[in-house]
Amino acid sequence: MDIDIKLKYCLYSRKSTESDEQQQLSIESQVKEMLAIAEKENLDVVDIRREAHSAKDSGQRPVFQELLEDIRNDKFNGILTWAPDRLSRNAGDLGSIVDLMDEKHLIEIRTYGQTFTNSPSEKFLLMILCSQAKLENDNKSINVKRGLRTRCEMGLKPGVAPTGYLNEKRADRKCQVRVDPERAPVIKQMFEKVAYEKWSGRKLYHWLKFDLNYRTATGKKHLSLGNIYVILSNHFYYGRFEYPKNSGNWYDGKHVPIITKELFDAVQAQVKSNSIRNEGKEFAFTRLMKCGLCGSGISADEKFKRLKNGGFNRHVYYGCTKARDKNCKCGYLNEVSLVEQLQEHFAEINLKDMPMQDKIKAEVKRFKKFQRAVSGTDYKVSVEDIDIRNYAQFILKEGEIEEKRELLTCFKNTIVLKNKKISLI
């Protein structure tokens, strides 16, 4: 090494995240030990960098990438670290370090017990030690996957037990679960209510939260609507499981089933039936109003009444989703009455004139083009001849769903449904 070159070290400390190194020194312990060495050997440590990211993936450590860039810019020319595997456990990062040494930007690397300079033998030793760490990572990954696959073949699903089961905490029963005597009966009732009583997910949600005060095993939270549908679609409850998820690898579980396969299939048929029935269903005024009693959103449903001539009349009703209050008495309002009430309120509505003007202008242009194509004449009409409010009322009553929704988004007022009455706030 050129004696004229002054070494400026950056102390780099990385916390290991690998399970077989959990007993290694913590970041601050590493820093303390290496600073003691620096003081003893009179090393010039100009900066300290700490990082918690794993070193097994190339380019995934932002602090380490900043360190390499600073070395390229000659801010440092030495690295002080606890061990070689703190710097790299992959070929990409190792190559970057060696390149910096070849380019004379990185003069020296010091660890707790070794020193590596830009000599062939020391660089070779550094590469061997870092490559050995990579080999350990690769082998560990293979061993972990093989161990998990073996457990699955034994009927033991890795991971946290689903609601209704509890993980065994004994070391000799790793990955085994037992039925939760408090929650499992309710899980079974959930499946039965959907399969035999045709309950919806929303009805289950209110029953679990407000009637039973049903909580997860931690006792900290209720089941969300999404959790409920995940439970209803989980094969684990009748004794089968897939691991990893979406892998197509299915196993017979060793655990005690809470329900039968027949009950599970009946629930899937019911859920699928509901999905098909609601697929593509659009209502003009949903997601644009809120309940005036509890503040929940407003949903819609349709009913069909058979006529004497064999036909059907379709009626759409809007009402509170009861997401915030299952006992909300908001009531349901027929869409015909809803439109009539909105029309009555038009005098109170502040329309954003520009969007409406642009819409009318486009409609007038389209009408004139149609008139010329059909009759060869040009109908004398302009935007100024059309009353914006009358046009809005026409769209509200006769327009397509998309037009009605577009119209309501032009309102500055919030539409509130309360006791079957519409108001604007």
NUFI-631621 format. One line per 4 residues: number of its first residue (from 1); their letters; for each residue y, z, x of C-alpha. Coordinates in pm, 1 decimal, m for minus. Layout:
! NUFI-631621
NUM) a) Y:Z:X | ...
This chain:
! NUFI-631621
1) mdid) 0.0:0.0:0.0 | 350.0:m87.6:121.6 | 512.6:238.1:229.7 | 854.0:110.9:114.4
5) iklk) 743.8:91.9:m246.2 | 840.5:403.6:m440.4 | 583.1:491.2:m705.1 | 714.8:568.8:m1052.7
9) ycly) 444.8:699.5:m1283.2 | 414.2:699.0:m1657.7 | 182.9:969.1:m1787.6 | m28.8:811.4:m2063.3
13) srks) m230.2:1042.9:m2286.4 | m452.9:928.0:m2570.7 | m637.5:1143.3:m2820.0 | m994.9:1030.7:m2860.5
17) tesd) m1109.7:957.3:m3215.6 | m1477.9:904.1:m3133.2 | m1709.7:1171.2:m3269.4 | m1902.0:1223.1:m2943.3
21) eqqq) m1577.6:1318.4:m2768.0 | m1439.8:1568.5:m3012.9 | m1472.2:1843.1:m2754.3 | m1254.5:1656.6:m2501.0
25) lsie) m915.2:1789.7:m2408.5 | m639.4:1744.9:m2663.7 | m336.5:1530.5:m2589.4 | m117.7:1824.4:m2492.3
29) sqvk) m392.1:1973.3:m2277.1 | m422.6:1641.7:m2093.1 | m46.8:1628.3:m2042.5 | m39.4:1984.4:m1910.6
33) emla) m325.2:1924.9:m1665.2 | m186.9:1593.9:m1534.3 | 166.6:1732.3:m1493.7 | 20.3:2012.0:m1285.0
37) iaek) m145.4:1752.3:m1059.4 | 180.0:1554.9:m1039.7 | 370.9:1865.5:m934.0 | 106.1:1960.7:m678.5
41) enld) 102.0:1612.3:m522.0 | 476.5:1552.6:m563.9 | 435.3:1249.4:m793.3 | 743.0:1105.1:m964.7
45) vvdi) 659.5:1107.0:m1338.8 | 949.5:934.9:m1513.6 | 805.3:917.7:m1866.3 | 527.2:1050.7:m2087.4
49) rrea) 357.5:841.0:m2356.3 | 126.7:989.2:m2619.6 | m101.4:789.7:m2851.6 | m364.6:874.6:m3113.6
53) hsak) m509.9:524.1:m3168.0 | m861.3:441.9:m3053.1 | m898.5:237.8:m2734.2 | m1206.1:44.6:m2852.6
57) dsgq) m1010.6:m238.2:m3022.6 | m795.0:m472.4:m2814.6 | m425.6:m494.3:m2898.5 | m436.9:m215.7:m3160.1
61) rpvf) m243.3:49.6:m2967.2 | 133.8:6.6:m2998.0 | 220.9:273.4:m2739.3 | m20.7:122.4:m2487.9
65) qell) 124.4:m226.6:m2546.6 | 474.4:m88.8:m2485.0 | 349.5:69.5:m2162.7 | 210.7:m263.8:m2038.1
69) edir) 538.9:m438.1:m2122.1 | 739.3:m172.8:m1936.3 | 515.4:m218.5:m1631.6 | 572.5:m596.2:m1643.3
73) ndkf) 944.8:m522.5:m1647.3 | 899.1:m291.7:m1344.6 | 1007.0:21.3:m1527.7 | 688.0:186.1:m1395.2
77) ngil) 442.5:85.7:m1125.3 | 194.8:368.0:m1161.0 | m9.2:521.6:m1440.1 | m118.9:883.2:m1458.0
81) twap) m394.3:947.1:m1711.8 | m685.7:1183.3:m1771.1 | m971.8:933.7:m1728.5 | m1024.0:553.1:m1706.2
85) drls) m1154.0:535.4:m2063.5 | m816.5:669.7:m2184.3 | m674.8:331.9:m2082.1 | m939.8:93.6:m2209.9
89) rnag) m1268.2:71.8:m2393.5 | m1248.4:m303.8:m2447.9 | m1240.8:m613.7:m2228.5 | m899.4:m734.6:m2350.5
93) dlgs) m698.9:m428.1:m2250.5 | m896.8:m390.0:m1929.1 | m811.3:m748.9:m1834.6 | m440.6:m681.2:m1898.3
97) ivdl) m447.6:m381.6:m1664.1 | m625.9:m571.6:m1385.7 | m386.6:m865.4:m1423.9 | m90.2:m631.7:m1374.8
101) mdek) m253.3:m498.8:m1057.0 | m315.6:m853.3:m929.4 | 47.8:m942.7:m999.7 | 163.8:m637.6:m799.6
105) hlie) 340.9:m486.7:m1102.8 | 90.1:m201.3:m1124.2 | 37.8:m38.0:m785.0 | m174.0:265.4:m865.9
109) irty) m368.4:438.5:m1140.8 | m442.9:807.8:m1101.3 | m689.8:1003.9:m1310.1 | m797.9:1366.0:m1292.6
113) gqtf) m1048.2:1298.9:m1014.9 | m991.7:942.2:m890.7 | m729.5:698.9:m764.4 | m740.5:320.9:m819.0
117) tnsp) m522.2:83.1:m617.7 | m503.5:m296.2:m588.9 | m806.8:m321.2:m362.3 | m1119.2:m520.3:m461.0
121) sekf) m1353.2:m223.0:m442.2 | m1129.7:15.1:m641.0 | m1052.3:m244.9:m907.5 | m1424.4:m318.9:m933.0
125) llmi) m1498.8:50.9:m978.6 | m1225.4:76.0:m1246.4 | m1377.0:m218.9:m1431.0 | m1725.0:m64.1:m1412.2
129) lcsq) m1605.8:270.0:m1552.1 | m1410.7:106.6:m1838.9 | m1698.4:m133.1:m1910.1 | m1934.7:162.0:m1922.6
133) akle) m1710.1:318.4:m2188.5 | m1723.3:m7.7:m2386.2 | m2103.1:m14.4:m2355.6 | m2116.7:339.6:m2493.4
137) ndnk) m1899.8:233.8:m2787.4 | m2114.0:m70.8:m2862.8 | m2437.0:125.3:m2839.7 | m2296.8:403.7:m3052.9
141) sinv) m2192.6:154.7:m3321.5 | m2542.9:3.8:m3324.7 | m2703.5:346.7:m3337.8 | m2477.9:463.2:m3620.5
145) krgl) m2551.6:152.6:m3829.4 | m2924.0:187.4:m3763.8 | m2909.6:554.6:m3862.7 | m2722.0:478.9:m4184.6
149) rtrc) m2965.3:201.1:m4273.4 | m3258.3:436.8:m4215.2 | m3104.2:699.8:m4441.2 | m3050.2:440.2:m4713.3
153) emgl) m3414.4:334.8:m4687.0 | m3503.3:702.6:m4735.5 | m3301.6:697.4:m5059.5 | m3002.0:886.8:m4921.1
157) kpgv) m2658.1:733.8:m4978.7 | m2404.8:813.4:m4702.6 | m2060.6:935.0:m4802.6 | m1906.7:1166.5:m5059.6
161) aptg) m2114.9:1228.7:m5369.7 | m1974.4:1074.6:m5691.3 | m1841.9:1300.7:m5966.4 | m2137.4:1473.8:m6129.3
165) ylne) m2310.7:1539.1:m5797.5 | m2242.5:1772.7:m5503.9 | m2311.4:1707.6:m5135.5 | m2562.5:1937.0:m4972.5
169) krad) m2394.2:2130.0:m4692.6 | m2708.9:2229.3:m4504.0 | m2756.7:2045.5:m4174.0 | m3122.2:1972.1:m4253.3
173) rkcq) m3022.1:1799.9:m4580.3 | m2765.0:1555.0:m4448.6 | m2664.3:1284.2:m4699.7 | m2858.9:1459.3:m4977.1
177) vrvd) m2692.7:1544.2:m5307.2 | m2771.1:1774.6:m5595.7 | m2672.7:1753.6:m5959.7 | m2348.3:1934.4:m6041.3
181) pera) m2450.5:2163.2:m6332.5 | m2091.1:2185.9:m6455.9 | m1988.0:1820.2:m6447.6 | m2309.8:1619.3:m6478.9
185) pvik) m2358.4:1690.3:m6853.8 | m2009.7:1557.8:m6924.1 | m2081.0:1242.4:m6721.1 | m2387.1:1181.8:m6939.0
189) qmfe) m2179.9:1234.2:m7253.5 | m1927.6:977.4:m7127.1 | m2198.1:711.2:m7108.3 | m2338.7:809.6:m7448.2
193) kvay) m2000.5:797.4:m7620.0 | m1932.1:448.1:m7488.7 | m2281.7:315.3:m7562.3 | m2343.7:474.7:m7904.4
197) ekws) m1999.8:561.2:m8044.7 | m1813.5:261.6:m7894.6 | m1548.5:479.3:m7731.4 | m1285.7:305.9:m7519.9
201) grkl) m1185.2:411.1:m7170.2 | m852.4:534.6:m7307.6 | m1026.8:754.3:m7563.9 | m1251.5:897.7:m7292.2
205) yhwl) m944.4:967.2:m7079.7 | m775.3:1173.1:m7351.9 | m1098.5:1356.8:m7437.3 | m1160.4:1451.9:m7074.9
209) kfdl) m803.9:1550.7:m6996.7 | m679.2:1720.0:m7313.2 | m993.0:1840.5:m7490.9 | m1208.5:1942.6:m7194.0
213) nyrt) m952.5:1976.9:m6912.9 | m1220.9:1805.4:m6704.3 | m1144.7:1798.1:m6331.6 | m1309.5:1666.5:m6016.3
217) atgk) m1520.0:1892.4:m5795.6 | m1214.0:2002.8:m5598.5 | m1058.2:2125.1:m5922.5 | m721.4:1976.6:m5826.0
221) khls) m698.5:1665.5:m6044.4 | m817.1:1502.2:m6364.3 | m1002.0:1173.8:m6376.9 | m768.1:877.1:m6402.8
225) lgni) m843.6:583.6:m6630.8 | m945.3:385.0:m6323.7 | m1182.6:664.1:m6214.1 | m1347.0:654.5:m6556.1
229) yvil) m1424.6:283.4:m6533.0 | m1555.8:327.6:m6177.6 | m1794.0:596.8:m6306.3 | m1910.7:380.3:m6596.0
233) snhf) m1997.3:97.3:m6354.2 | m2169.2:314.2:m6090.1 | m2544.4:243.2:m6062.5 | m2589.6:569.6:m5872.6
237) yygr) m2608.7:765.5:m6198.9 | m2940.7:605.1:m6297.2 | m3088.7:617.2:m5947.4 | m2983.6:301.6:m5756.2
241) feyp) m2708.3:238.0:m5504.0 | m2564.3:m42.6:m5291.2 | m2470.2:17.9:m4929.1 | m2242.9:m96.2:m4782.3
245) knsg) m2035.5:m187.2:m5086.1 | m2057.9:m555.1:m5184.5 | m2327.9:m612.4:m4922.5 | m2603.2:m694.5:m5172.8
249) nwyd) m2828.6:m432.9:m5009.9 | m2972.2:m215.6:m5287.4 | m3181.6:99.3:m5249.6 | m3371.6:338.2:m5476.0
253) gkhv) m3207.0:677.2:m5453.3 | m3390.0:1001.2:m5382.3 | m3144.9:1194.2:m5601.8 | m3208.7:1306.4:m5960.4
257) piit) m3062.8:1051.7:m6210.2 | m2816.9:1177.0:m6471.8 | m2875.1:886.0:m6712.8 | m3140.1:621.6:m6777.6
261) kelf) m3121.2:255.4:m6679.7 | m3127.1:165.4:m7050.6 | m2820.2:378.9:m7121.9 | m2636.9:227.6:m6823.2
265) davq) m2713.0:m126.5:m6942.1 | m2593.2:m41.5:m7293.7 | m2260.8:78.5:m7150.3 | m2218.5:m237.0:m6941.3
269) aqvk) m2279.6:m451.0:m7250.1 | m2020.3:m253.3:m7446.0 | m1761.7:m272.6:m7165.4 | m1825.8:m645.9:m7125.1
273) snsi) m1794.7:m697.1:m7499.7 | m1456.5:m524.3:m7500.8 | m1342.6:m731.8:m7203.0 | m1444.3:m1056.9:m7369.6
277) rneg) m1280.0:m956.8:m7696.0 | m950.7:m881.9:m7522.6 | m964.7:m1167.9:m7272.9 | m660.0:m1393.7:m7290.9
281) kefa) m505.2:m1192.4:m7575.4 | m127.3:m1208.4:m7560.1 | 125.0:m1020.7:m7770.9 | 490.6:m1109.8:m7768.1
285) ftrl) 650.7:m764.9:m7753.5 | 414.7:m549.6:m7542.6 | 550.7:m398.1:m7218.6 | 903.6:m450.6:m7348.7
289) mkcg) 937.1:m138.0:m7565.5 | 872.2:232.1:m7529.6 | 784.2:514.7:m7764.8 | 1084.5:712.9:m7885.1
293) lcgs) 879.0:1031.6:m7928.6 | 680.5:1074.0:m7606.2 | 811.2:799.0:m7377.0 | 478.1:617.2:m7345.6
297) gisa) 449.9:239.9:m7348.4 | 385.6:33.5:m7660.4 | 60.8:m158.8:m7704.4 | m54.4:m399.8:m7974.0
301) dekf) m369.9:m469.5:m8170.5 | m465.0:m730.6:m8426.4 | m646.4:m704.3:m8757.4 | m794.3:m984.0:m8971.0
305) krlk) m806.6:m972.3:m9350.1 | m1044.0:m1204.6:m9530.9 | m888.6:m1414.5:m9807.7 | m1049.7:m1521.2:m10134.2
309) nggf) m1065.8:m1881.8:m10015.1 | m1274.1:m1776.0:m9715.1 | m991.0:m1785.2:m9464.9 | m830.1:m1500.5:m9272.8
313) nrhv) m484.2:m1352.8:m9239.0 | m393.8:m1219.4:m8894.4 | m180.7:m906.5:m8868.6 | m46.0:m767.8:m8540.7
317) yygc) 48.8:m400.3:m8516.6 | 248.9:m228.2:m8243.2 | 214.2:140.3:m8162.2 | 233.0:406.1:m7892.5
321) tkar) m31.9:399.4:m7617.3 | m30.0:782.7:m7629.0 | m59.9:791.2:m7251.3 | 171.7:1093.7:m7231.9
325) dknc) 79.2:1261.9:m7559.6 | m254.6:1194.6:m7727.7 | m122.4:1346.5:m8052.2 | 191.0:1130.9:m8067.7
329) kcgy) 285.9:1049.6:m8429.8 | 488.7:738.0:m8352.5 | 297.7:527.5:m8607.0 | 217.5:156.7:m8611.5
333) lnev) 457.8:m122.0:m8704.1 | 355.9:m466.5:m8828.0 | 493.7:m751.0:m8613.7 | 658.7:m909.6:m8919.4
337) slve) 852.6:m589.3:m8985.2 | 927.3:m555.7:m8614.8 | 1087.5:m900.5:m8604.3 | 1288.3:m828.6:m8921.1
341) qlqe) 1421.9:m505.2:m8773.9 | 1512.6:m675.2:m8446.8 | 1702.9:m941.4:m8638.4 | 1895.5:m672.4:m8825.0
345) hfae) 1993.0:m516.8:m8491.9 | 2125.7:m838.4:m8341.0 | 2484.9:m737.6:m8410.4 | 2432.1:m439.6:m8176.3
349) inlk) 2259.6:m630.5:m7897.7 | 2451.2:m728.5:m7585.3 | 2306.9:m1062.6:m7479.7 | 2338.1:m1182.4:m7125.5
353) dmpm) 2519.3:m1498.5:m7225.9 | 2453.0:m1709.5:m6918.9 | 2071.3:m1720.5:m6950.2 | 2103.8:m1793.4:m7322.3
357) qdki) 2363.0:m2064.9:m7261.3 | 2140.0:m2232.2:m7005.0 | 1844.6:m2218.7:m7242.1 | 2044.5:m2370.0:m7530.6
361) kaev) 2184.2:m2639.7:m7302.7 | 1831.8:m2740.7:m7200.0 | 1718.8:m2745.0:m7564.8 | 2015.1:m2963.1:m7673.8
365) krfk) 1946.2:m3205.6:m7390.0 | 1579.8:m3227.2:m7485.6 | 1666.8:m3280.9:m7855.0 | 1913.3:m3562.7:m7773.4
369) kfqr) 1653.1:m3733.6:m7557.4 | 1398.2:m3710.4:m7838.2 | 1653.5:m3842.3:m8095.4 | 1735.2:m4147.6:m7884.0
373) avsg) 1367.8:m4223.0:m7820.9 | 1276.0:m4204.5:m8191.9 | 1579.7:m4349.9:m8372.5 | 1784.1:m4510.2:m8100.8
377) tdyk) 2085.0:m4300.7:m8194.8 | 2260.4:m4022.0:m8011.6 | 2293.1:m3708.2:m8225.2 | 2637.3:m3553.9:m8185.4
381) vsve) 2570.4:m3193.0:m8095.2 | 2696.8:m2972.0:m7815.6 | 2627.0:m2624.7:m7689.7 | 2950.8:m2501.2:m7841.4
385) didi) 2824.6:m2600.6:m8188.6 | 2536.1:m2352.8:m8169.8 | 2573.1:m1982.9:m8238.1 | 2388.3:m1792.2:m7967.9
389) rnya) 2277.7:m1515.3:m8200.0 | 2141.7:m1756.8:m8461.1 | 1952.2:m1938.6:m8189.4 | 1811.5:m1607.2:m8060.2
393) qfil) 1700.6:m1509.9:m8412.6 | 1526.1:m1844.6:m8452.4 | 1335.7:m1795.3:m8125.3 | 1247.0:m1440.5:m8225.7
397) kege) 1088.5:m1563.5:m8548.1 | 958.4:m1911.8:m8471.0 | 938.0:m1932.3:m8093.1 | 630.4:m1926.4:m7871.2
401) ieek) 517.1:m1598.7:m7715.7 | 668.2:m1692.8:m7379.2 | 1001.5:m1774.1:m7545.2 | 1007.9:m1444.1:m7733.6
405) rell) 936.9:m1248.8:m7415.8 | 1200.0:m1443.0:m7226.3 | 1450.4:m1366.7:m7501.7 | 1384.1:m992.3:m7490.4
409) tcfk) 1430.2:m984.7:m7113.9 | 1787.9:m1104.2:m7178.1 | 1866.4:m782.9:m7369.3 | 2065.7:m518.5:m7188.3
413) ntiv) 1947.6:m259.5:m7441.6 | 1617.5:m69.8:m7428.8 | 1405.8:m119.9:m7740.9 | 1253.7:202.0:m7874.2
417) lknk) 987.7:239.6:m8143.3 | 996.1:572.1:m8328.0 | 833.5:654.7:m8662.4 | 783.2:284.7:m8739.5
421) kisl) 1152.2:216.6:m8680.6 | 1318.8:11.9:m8404.9 | 1633.1:137.0:m8233.3 | 1833.4:27.9:m7930.7
425) i) 1949.5:259.5:m7656.0
